[in-house]
Amino acid sequence: METLVWNNDMLVSGILLAVTFAAIFTEGIHGVHRVKCAMVGAAVMVIVGQIMGFYDPEGAIEAIDWNVILLLGCMMTIVAIMIPTGGFQQLAYWVADYSKGRLFLLLALMGTLVTVLSLLLDNVTTVVIFGPLIILICQSMRITPVPFLLAAALLSDTGGVATLVGDPPNIMIGSEFNISFNEFAQHMFLMVFAAWLVILFFLRILFKEELAVKPEPLQLDEREQLVDPRTWYGALAVLVVMVVGFMAHNALHWEPWFVSGLGLAALAVIGNRLDMEESFAHTELALLMFFGCLFIIVGGVEHSGFLQYIGQFVIPYAQNDLLTATLVLMWVAAILSAAIDNIPFTAAMLPILVGMDAQGVNVTPLLWGLAAGVGMGGNGTHLGSTANVFIVSISEKLAKEQGDPSLAITPGLWFRKGLPVMLITLVMCTIIMTLFWGFFESPLREIPLLPQE
């Protein structure tokens, strides 16, 4: 194996990476949005890289993983089409009716619904849909929404880990290593299911008093109606077909983005009265720009050789004890994801794993460890995922409107409730990965990588 020698290209690209990521992670302190930080970092990386000769605009375009961008964009637009139909509201009302005032059953059913949706829709989208609905239902029943909001965030974060399209880091991992929808689900489902059961059990204990209150019946006159049945039921049918497409995308030689693109096209035809400009206006372009800029930044660091330089020190450790290396990566990824956003961390780790794979290291278990770590770690603090931040924001807004501080999910409350959940789910993942190590260690068919320059 050729040993890389430290040089100025690595130094400069490493400094730019560190400064940009520090700015992204501390946006709450300096007040500059993380998308702006990423855009400036990407622009400086390209300009400096071209001056020093290790990067250029063409290389920046090639560094963007368009499969991730297009897949996320199509799924966001599909959700934007579904929300105005009123269908999600009907699902929430059905759950509330079925629980018949049994609050833990309501929490479990709402959590199950959020989890199932998070298997296909990213967890941020899921809580954006159901957060306001939970508040509406809880206000009608005269109960505190705090346990239900917290459950929605924790279970959506966890549920998203199970599938290739459920969480942005999963999409990034699967796209980089060409992992199929089926392979990802087969390896992650057991860990996610065990974590899901543990979270429900702990929520029942952590909110024992709040869930013992007798609620009032949900009022019929406060319910929104299903305003566009054709589009709603058509969208459900499209999602079912998309699941089949995701499962068969390797056999069809289709990338996941193409499956979601076909689904979006079909839904556009079904909803013949759709205003597509309105639907596209609700797509989170800022998040897509953030992803694109991150890919450009990490691409510049990769072109400088810095990540490969780091990887050559990690390789001997991984080769010596792959199980320990996998578990360490999972726990480190979880701890960092609890403190900072998991997307930049995943973006920085993937090129290192690509380099290790190129040197003959079996990185397959490291991929599962990384996915589990960044997914479960998001539950640890209110900053662990964008879904958490959204839930905290709407709870604080509700507390201010109602003049009741107890309705706010404070960082301290999240730490007391979410951190134990994170730790116990990581313990469960550690146990499962250790017991079934042979399964997780087995290399995927052959992981075809993109040609390395």
MOHUSUL-V991970 format. One record per pair of residues at least 6 apart in sequence whose C-alpha atoms are under 8 Angstrom apart, sorted by the first residue. I is the first residue (numbers start at 0). J is the second residue. D is the distance in whole Angstrom. If there is no record, write none. Layout:
i = <I:I>
j = <J:J>
d = <D:D>
//
This chain:
i = <0:2:3:3:3:3:4:5:8:8:8:8:8:8:9:9:9:9:10:12:12:12:12:12:12:13:13:15:15:15:16:16:16:16:19:19:19:20:20:22:22:23:23:23:23:23:24:24:24:26:26:33:34:34:34:34:37:37:37:37:38:38:38:40:40:41:41:41:41:44:44:44:44:45:45:45:45:45:45:46:47:48:48:48:49:49:53:53:53:54:54:54:58:59:59:59:59:60:62:62:62:63:63:63:63:63:64:64:64:64:64:66:66:66:66:67:67:67:67:67:68:68:68:69:69:70:70:70:70:70:71:71:71:72:72:72:72:73:73:73:73:74:74:74:75:75:75:75:76:76:76:76:76:77:77:77:78:78:79:79:79:79:80:80:81:81:81:81:82:83:83:84:84:84:84:84:84:85:85:85:85:85:85:86:86:86:87:87:88:88:88:88:89:89:89:91:91:91:91:92:92:94:94:94:95:95:95:96:97:98:98:98:99:100:100:100:100:101:102:102:102:102:103:103:106:106:106:107:109:109:110:110:110:110:110:111:113:113:113:113:113:113:114:114:114:114:114:115:116:117:117:117:117:117:117:117:118:118:118:118:118:118:118:119:119:119:119:120:120:120:120:121:121:121:121:121:122:122:122:122:122:122:122:122:123:123:123:124:125:126:126:126:126:126:126:127:127:129:130:130:130:130:131:133:133:133:134:134:136:137:137:138:139:139:139:139:139:140:140:140:140:140:141:141:142:142:143:143:144:145:145:145:145:146:146:146:148:149:150:152:152:152:152:153:153:153:153:154:154:156:156:156:156:156:156:156:157:157:157:157:157:157:158:158:158:159:159:159:160:160:160:160:160:160:160:160:161:161:161:161:161:162:162:162:162:162:162:163:163:163:163:163:163:163:164:164:166:167:168:168:168:168:168:168:169:171:171:172:172:172:172:172:173:173:175:175:175:176:176:176:177:177:177:178:179:179:179:179:180:180:180:181:181:186:186:187:187:190:190:190:193:193:194:194:194:197:197:197:198:198:201:203:205:229:229:230:230:230:233:233:233:234:237:237:237:238:240:241:241:241:244:245:245:248:248:248:267:267:293:293:294:297:297:300:301:301:306:306:306:307:307:307:309:310:310:310:310:311:314:314:316:317:317:317:317:318:321:322:322:322:324:325:325:325:325:326:326:328:328:328:328:329:329:329:329:329:329:330:330:331:332:332:332:332:332:332:333:333:333:333:333:333:333:334:334:335:335:335:336:336:336:336:336:336:336:336:337:337:337:337:337:337:337:337:337:338:338:338:338:339:339:340:340:340:340:340:341:341:341:341:341:345:345:352:353:355:356:361:361:362:363:363:363:363:363:364:364:364:364:367:371:372:375:375:375:376:376:376:377:377:377:378:378:378:378:378:378:379:379:379:379:379:379:379:379:380:380:380:380:380:380:381:381:381:381:381:381:382:391:391:391:394:394:394:395:395:395:395:395:396:397:397:398:398:398:398:432>
j = <358:311:304:307:308:311:308:308:48:51:53:303:304:305:300:303:304:305:305:44:48:299:300:303:305:300:305:40:43:44:40:296:297:300:36:37:40:37:343:33:36:32:33:34:36:37:33:339:340:32:33:289:285:286:288:289:289:292:293:296:288:289:292:292:296:292:293:295:296:54:295:296:299:54:55:56:59:295:299:55:54:54:55:299:55:56:299:302:303:299:302:303:298:294:295:298:299:295:294:295:298:291:292:294:295:298:171:174:175:291:294:174:254:255:256:167:170:171:174:256:287:290:291:256:260:255:256:257:259:260:167:256:287:282:283:284:287:256:259:260:263:120:259:263:124:281:282:283:263:278:279:281:282:234:263:266:120:124:278:279:281:282:273:278:87:230:231:234:128:226:227:225:226:227:228:230:231:223:224:225:226:227:231:225:228:231:128:129:132:223:224:225:223:224:225:109:129:132:133:136:222:105:108:109:105:136:217:217:105:104:105:108:216:213:214:215:216:213:210:211:212:214:203:210:146:147:150:199:147:151:147:150:151:154:155:154:125:126:129:151:154:155:154:155:157:158:159:158:125:125:155:156:158:159:165:166:158:159:160:161:162:164:165:159:162:164:165:159:164:165:166:159:164:165:166:167:152:155:156:158:159:165:166:386:385:386:389:386:155:151:152:155:386:389:390:386:389:151:148:151:390:393:393:144:147:148:144:148:217:143:144:144:215:216:217:218:221:214:215:216:217:218:214:215:212:214:209:406:406:394:406:407:408:202:206:209:390:390:202:378:386:387:390:198:378:387:417:195:198:166:374:375:377:378:384:386:191:194:195:374:375:378:165:191:195:165:166:374:166:169:187:191:370:371:374:375:183:184:187:188:191:169:180:183:184:187:188:169:170:173:179:180:183:184:170:180:374:342:341:342:345:346:370:373:370:345:346:178:345:349:366:370:179:183:349:448:449:446:447:448:446:447:448:446:245:246:248:249:245:246:248:245:246:367:439:367:371:427:428:431:424:427:424:427:428:420:423:424:420:424:420:210:416:269:270:266:269:270:266:269:270:266:262:265:266:262:262:258:259:262:258:255:258:254:255:258:273:275:343:346:346:346:347:306:307:350:350:351:354:350:351:354:351:351:352:354:355:355:355:360:324:323:324:325:360:360:364:364:433:436:365:364:365:368:369:368:429:365:368:369:372:368:369:370:371:372:373:372:425:372:341:344:369:372:373:376:371:372:373:374:375:376:377:376:379:341:344:376:344:372:373:374:376:377:383:384:376:377:378:379:380:381:382:383:384:379:380:382:383:382:383:377:382:383:384:385:373:374:377:383:384:369:373:362:448:362:362:440:442:442:439:440:441:442:443:439:440:441:442:439:428:425:421:424:425:383:421:425:383:384:421:384:387:417:418:420:421:413:414:417:418:419:420:421:422:387:410:413:414:417:418:387:388:391:410:413:414:388:407:408:409:406:407:408:404:406:407:408:409:407:406:407:404:405:406:407:439>
d = <7:7:8:8:6:8:8:7:8:7:7:5:8:8:7:5:6:5:8:7:8:7:5:7:7:6:7:7:8:7:8:7:7:7:6:7:5:8:7:7:6:8:5:8:6:7:8:6:7:6:6:8:7:7:7:5:6:6:6:8:8:7:6:8:7:5:7:6:5:8:8:6:6:6:6:6:7:8:7:7:8:4:6:7:5:8:8:6:6:6:6:8:8:8:5:7:7:7:6:6:5:6:8:5:6:8:8:8:8:8:7:7:7:7:6:8:6:6:7:7:6:7:7:6:8:7:4:8:6:7:8:8:8:7:8:8:7:8:6:6:6:7:6:8:8:8:5:7:7:6:6:7:6:8:6:8:8:8:5:8:6:7:8:6:8:7:6:7:7:8:8:6:5:5:7:7:6:7:6:5:6:7:8:6:8:6:7:8:7:7:8:8:8:7:7:7:8:7:8:8:8:7:6:7:6:8:7:8:8:6:5:8:8:7:6:7:7:8:5:7:8:8:7:6:8:6:7:7:8:7:8:6:6:6:8:8:6:8:8:6:7:6:6:5:8:5:7:7:7:6:6:8:6:5:6:8:6:5:8:7:6:7:5:8:7:6:5:8:7:6:8:6:7:5:5:7:8:5:6:8:6:7:6:6:6:4:8:8:7:7:7:7:6:8:7:8:7:8:6:8:7:8:8:7:7:7:6:8:7:6:5:8:7:8:6:6:8:5:5:6:6:8:6:6:8:6:7:7:7:8:6:7:7:8:7:8:6:7:7:8:6:6:7:8:6:8:8:7:8:8:6:7:7:7:8:8:6:7:7:6:6:8:7:7:7:4:5:7:6:7:7:7:7:7:6:8:7:6:5:5:6:7:7:6:5:7:8:5:6:6:8:5:6:7:6:8:8:7:7:6:6:8:7:8:6:8:8:8:8:7:7:8:7:8:8:7:8:6:7:6:7:6:7:7:8:8:7:7:6:6:8:8:6:7:7:7:8:7:6:7:8:7:5:7:8:8:8:7:6:8:7:8:7:8:7:8:6:5:7:6:8:6:6:7:7:7:8:6:7:6:6:6:7:6:7:7:7:8:7:7:7:7:6:7:7:7:7:6:8:8:6:6:7:5:8:7:6:8:6:7:7:8:5:8:8:7:8:8:8:8:8:6:5:6:8:6:7:7:6:6:7:5:5:8:6:4:7:6:7:7:8:8:6:5:5:7:8:4:5:7:6:4:7:6:8:8:8:8:8:8:6:8:5:5:6:8:5:5:7:5:5:8:7:4:8:8:7:6:6:6:6:8:7:6:6:8:6:8:7:7:7:8:8:7:8:7:6:8:7:8:7:6:7:6:7:5:5:8:8:7:8:8:6:7:7:7:6:8:4:5:8:8:8:6:7:7:5:8:7:5:4:8:7:5:8:8:7:6:6:6:7:5:6:7:6:6:7:6:7:5:7:6:5:6:8:7:5:7:8:8:7:7:5:7:5:5:7>
//
